[in-house]
């Protein structure tokens, strides 16, 4: 996966034509100190600049940063999954199937964000080990690859809350309060966006970019099959809970994380690119789906149906509609045109 992605041509993945050359040329022409201190580079993600600086030491060709991005993303993802499997035993075949049909094409496009996602799933394994210093260090590093990665903090927060308050009345109050808060934020998205920008929580440019006058295309919704794929994990988690494959704590945690994913995806009805924020929940969510599907007690027919639905949605999204512009694949290095 790393080699195929790393040896692709520019243009295989929309964002390769948006910022790959800018980052790589700047990293090649300026020192790390200049990149981190000059005002002209303030709006760029410093972590990805650092990765480009490392890549430029090996070659002056753009493919080297594409390869290094894939190695970092997929390498950290699988390392994190390996560490998490000490707590939740999974089949790596099942996880790879899910990863390829849900995320792999996106790694060609959302390169900076997937570097952050790889760091975060790796960081979460340290959180489970209660090595909080390492967890927060990796969380901070992920922020420098993509500032939106702070949203991931909700995941360990809920794991901690359920681990410490499950079985008390507080947990139900917290979960209901969180669900109401998320629904309020989604319904009142524009008001919340401008309010938080005025408070200086993030750059006002983001409010202009994603506000009511945004230049980005609004979504017309999701195809029914894609919507079904998004909702299917609720069924998977419910079956696993009913058949006592998972604990009640696990069930509530997975349901709240998947609810967060679905709620954040719905922001695409305002601005289509906002659905990318949901990846911070979906990335860890799919690991837990893999954990359930890897269990021999789970209903095989349901697993098969979910897999077929996933393949169909992948084909419809990435082949027929060329989302992320990854098809047709081409590589001058591999001689594929």
C-alpha positions in Angstrom: 0.0 0.0 0.0 2.8 2.4 0.8 4.7 1.7 -2.4 1.7 2.0 -4.7 0.6 5.2 -3.0 4.1 6.6 -2.8 5.0 6.0 -6.5 1.8 7.6 -7.8 1.9 10.6 -10.1 0.9 14.1 -9.0 -2.8 14.5 -9.7 -3.7 11.1 -8.2 -5.4 12.6 -5.2 -6.9 16.1 -5.6 -4.7 17.8 -3.0 -1.5 16.6 -4.6 -2.0 19.5 -7.0 -3.1 21.9 -4.3 -0.2 21.9 -1.8 2.4 19.1 -2.5 4.6 21.3 -4.7 4.3 24.4 -2.4 5.3 22.4 0.7 8.1 20.4 -0.9 9.6 23.4 -2.7 9.5 25.5 0.4 11.0 22.8 2.5 13.8 22.3 0.0 14.6 26.0 -0.4 14.3 27.2 3.2 15.7 26.0 6.6 13.6 24.5 9.3 14.1 27.7 11.4 12.9 29.9 8.5 9.8 27.7 7.9 8.9 27.9 11.5 9.5 31.6 12.1 8.7 33.6 8.9 5.3 35.1 8.8 4.7 34.0 5.2 4.6 30.4 6.4 2.4 31.0 9.5 -0.8 29.4 7.9 1.0 26.2 6.9 1.0 23.1 9.0 4.5 22.9 10.6 4.4 19.1 11.1 4.0 18.5 7.4 6.8 21.0 6.7 9.1 19.0 8.9 8.1 15.8 7.0 8.8 17.6 3.7 12.2 18.8 5.0 13.1 15.2 5.8 11.9 14.0 2.4 14.0 16.6 0.6 17.1 15.2 2.1 16.7 12.0 0.1 15.5 13.4 -3.3 14.5 16.5 -5.1 11.6 14.7 -6.8 8.0 15.0 -5.5 7.4 11.3 -5.2 9.6 11.1 -2.2 7.2 13.1 0.0 4.2 11.1 -1.4 6.0 7.9 -0.3 7.0 9.3 3.1 3.5 10.5 3.7 2.2 7.0 3.0 4.8 5.3 5.2 4.0 7.6 8.1 0.2 7.3 7.7 -0.1 3.6 7.1 2.9 2.6 9.3 1.6 4.5 12.3 -1.9 3.3 11.7 -0.9 -0.4 11.7 1.6 0.1 14.5 -1.3 1.7 16.6 -3.7 -1.1 15.6 -1.0 -3.7 16.6 -0.7 -2.1 20.0 -4.5 -1.8 20.4 -4.9 -5.5 19.6 -3.3 -6.2 23.0 -6.6 -5.0 24.4 -9.0 -5.8 21.6 -8.0 -8.8 19.6 -8.7 -8.4 15.9 -8.0 -10.1 12.6 -5.6 -7.9 10.6 -7.1 -9.3 7.4 -10.5 -7.9 8.5 -9.0 -4.5 9.5 -7.1 -4.3 6.2 -10.3 -5.0 4.2 -12.0 -2.2 6.1 -9.1 0.2 5.7 -8.7 -0.4 2.0 -12.4 0.1 1.1 -13.0 3.0 3.5 -9.8 5.0 3.9 -7.1 4.0 1.4 -8.2 6.2 -1.5 -8.6 9.1 0.9 -5.0 8.8 2.0 -4.0 9.9 -1.5 -5.9 13.1 -1.0 -6.2 14.2 2.6 -2.5 13.7 3.2 -1.8 16.0 6.1 -5.0 14.9 7.9 -4.1 11.2 7.5 -0.6 11.8 8.9 -2.5 13.2 12.0 -4.9 10.3 12.0 -2.0 7.8 12.0 -0.4 9.6 15.0 -3.8 9.7 16.8 -4.6 6.0 16.6 -1.0 5.3 17.7 -1.5 7.8 20.6 -4.7 6.1 21.7 -2.8 2.9 22.4 -0.7 4.9 24.9 -3.8 6.3 26.4 -5.1 2.8 27.1 -1.7 2.0 28.7 -2.2 5.1 30.9 1.0 6.6 29.5 -0.6 10.0 29.3 2.5 12.0 28.6 3.2 10.1 25.5 -0.4 10.3 24.5 -0.5 14.1 24.8 2.8 14.5 23.1 1.5 12.6 20.0 -1.7 14.6 20.2 0.2 17.8 20.1 2.3 16.5 17.2 -0.8 15.6 15.3 -2.1 19.2 15.8 0.9 20.4 13.9 -0.1 18.2 10.9 -3.7 19.3 11.0 -5.1 21.8 13.5 -8.6 20.1 13.5 -7.1 17.0 15.2 -7.9 18.4 18.6 -11.4 17.1 18.0 -10.0 13.6 18.6 -9.7 14.4 22.4 -13.4 13.6 22.7 -12.5 9.9 22.1 -10.2 9.3 25.1 -12.4 11.6 27.2 -15.4 9.4 26.7 -13.4 6.2 27.2 -12.2 7.7 30.6 -15.7 8.8 31.6 -17.2 5.3 30.8 -14.3 3.6 32.6 -14.8 5.6 35.7 -18.5 6.4 35.9 -20.2 3.4 34.3 -22.9 2.0 36.6 -23.7 5.4 38.1 -26.5 7.8 37.2 -23.8 10.3 36.2 -23.0 8.4 33.0 -26.5 8.7 31.6 -26.6 12.4 32.4 -23.2 12.9 30.7 -24.2 10.9 27.6 -27.6 12.6 27.2 -25.9 16.0 27.7 -23.2 15.2 25.1 -25.8 14.1 22.6 -27.9 17.2 23.1 -24.8 19.4 22.8 -23.7 17.8 19.5 -27.1 18.1 18.1 -27.3 21.8 19.1 -23.9 22.4 17.5 -24.9 20.8 14.3 -28.3 22.5 14.0 -26.8 25.9 14.9 -23.5 25.4 13.0 -23.1 28.9 11.5 -23.9 30.7 14.8 -21.4 28.5 16.7 -18.8 28.9 14.0 -18.8 32.7 14.1 -19.1 32.8 17.9 -16.1 30.6 18.5 -14.1 32.5 15.9 -14.8 35.8 17.6 -13.5 34.2 20.8 -10.2 33.6 19.1 -10.4 29.8 19.4 -9.2 29.5 15.8 -8.3 31.8 12.9 -11.2 34.0 11.6 -10.3 32.9 8.1 -11.8 29.5 8.9 -15.1 31.1 9.7 -15.1 33.0 6.4 -14.1 29.8 4.5 -16.9 27.6 6.0 -19.5 30.3 6.8 -22.8 31.1 5.1 -20.9 32.8 2.2 -18.5 30.0 1.7 -17.2 29.3 -1.8 -17.3 25.6 -1.2 -20.1 23.6 -2.7 -22.9 22.6 -0.4 -23.8 18.9 -0.3 -27.0 17.6 -1.8 -26.9 14.8 0.7 -25.7 11.2 0.5 -26.8 8.3 -1.7 -29.0 5.9 0.1 -26.4 3.1 0.0 -23.8 5.4 1.5 -26.2 6.5 4.2 -27.0 2.8 4.9 -23.2 2.2 5.2 -22.9 5.0 7.7 -25.7 3.7 9.9 -24.7 0.0 9.6 -22.3 0.0 12.5 -25.2 0.8 14.9 -26.6 -2.6 13.9 -23.2 -4.3 14.2 -22.7 -2.9 17.8 -26.2 -3.8 18.8 -25.9 -7.4 17.6 -22.5 -7.8 19.3 -24.0 -6.5 22.6 -27.1 -8.7 22.3 -24.9 -11.8 21.7 -22.6 -10.7 24.6 -19.6 -10.4 22.4 -18.8 -7.0 23.9 -19.2 -5.5 27.4 -21.9 -2.9 28.2 -19.1 -0.3 28.6 -17.7 -1.1 25.2 -21.2 -1.0 23.7 -22.0 2.5 25.1 -18.5 3.8 24.1 -18.7 2.5 20.5 -22.3 3.8 20.1 -21.4 7.3 21.3 -18.3 7.4 19.1 -20.3 6.3 16.0 -23.0 8.8 16.9 -20.4 11.5 16.9 -19.2 10.4 13.5 -22.7 10.4 12.0 -23.5 13.8 13.5 -20.3 15.4 12.3 -20.8 13.9 8.8 -24.1 15.7 8.7 -22.2 19.0 8.6 -21.7 18.2 4.9 -25.2 19.6 4.4 -23.7 23.0 5.2 -20.3 22.7 3.5 -19.3 19.4 1.9 -15.7 19.4 3.1 -16.7 19.5 6.8 -17.4 15.8 6.7 -13.7 15.4 6.9 -13.9 16.3 10.6 -15.8 13.1 11.2 -12.7 11.1 10.3 -11.4 11.7 13.9 -14.2 9.5 15.1 -14.5 7.1 12.2 -10.8 6.1 12.2 -11.0 4.6 15.7 -14.6 3.5 15.2 -13.6 1.2 12.3 -11.0 -0.5 14.5 -13.8 -1.4 16.9 -15.9 -2.6 14.0 -13.0 -4.8 13.0 -12.8 -6.2 16.5 -16.5 -7.2 16.4 -16.3 -8.7 12.9 -13.1 -10.7 13.9 -15.1 -12.5 16.6 -16.1 -16.0 15.6 -19.4 -15.6 17.4 -20.6 -12.8 15.2 -23.2 -13.5 12.5 -21.3 -14.3 9.3 -24.2 -13.3 7.0 -24.3 -9.8 8.5 -20.5 -9.5 8.1 -20.9 -10.5 4.5 -23.7 -8.1 3.8 -21.7 -5.2 5.4 -18.7 -6.1 3.3 -20.7 -6.2 0.0 -22.3 -2.9 0.9 -18.8 -1.4 1.5 -17.4 -2.6 -1.8 -20.5 -1.2 -3.7 -20.1 2.2 -2.0 -16.4 2.2 -2.7 -17.0 1.4 -6.3 -19.7 4.0 -6.6 -17.7 6.7 -4.8 -14.2 6.3 -6.1 -14.6 4.6 -9.5 -17.9 5.9 -10.9 -17.8 9.3 -9.3 -14.0 9.6 -8.9 -14.1 11.1 -5.4 -10.7 12.3 -4.3 -9.6 12.0 -8.0 -7.7 8.8 -7.5 -9.0 6.9 -10.5 -7.6 6.1 -13.0 -4.3 5.4 -11.2 -1.1 6.3 -13.0 2.6 6.1 -12.0 5.5 7.1 -14.2 7.9 5.2 -11.8 5.9 1.9 -12.2 5.2 2.5 -15.9 1.4 2.6 -15.3 -0.3 5.2 -17.5 
